[in-house]
């Protein structure tokens, strides 16, 4: 009996150590991803004035649309944080509803971003048009791609929570997702400030 208890304790410690290692490894991934985004930001800043007498940030950017995108994404960050708190408290249904809300706000953001891209392309403002547009589509598109991956990840997490409930595995995975989602929010704030606000003020 004692041996069985000790064996369970050892197994639990191993699982907890594995969870900590996963979180640490994910932080390393986020730092590497931040370097990639930093490179894309640098490229955009260098190319922002290279409009080749074509479309400029002032003629293209709609700050109202970008502001709505920002509010939607920041709200999704709030609901994502509340979902983590609900899961830690063992409230699975509330966690699922908060993840649904996070998914909806993320979907609103992605829809507005895609609509903006299509609007630019319709008037001939394509990535091939100038260095500025190449840098813009690369940076903002990279963020949108990450967000799309995050939304797929979110759906998987909702199914896992619905069928598995609150386990060490699901809590760890949701924690990793939460870090990823908040990271994307921080990146977007930088995009809104550097790309949109700085772009229209040039």
Protein Blocks (a to p, Z undefined) as FASTA:
>chain_A
ZZmmmmmmmmmmmmmmmmmmmmmmmmmmmmmmmmmmmmmmmmmmmmmmmngopacfklmp
cfklmmmmmmmmmmmmmmmmmmmmmmmnopaklmmmmmmmmmmmmmmmmmmmmmmmmmmm
mnopafklpmklmmmmmmmmmmmmmmmmmmmmmmmmmmmmmmnopafklmmmmmmmmmmm
mmmmmmmmmmmmmmmmmmmmZZ
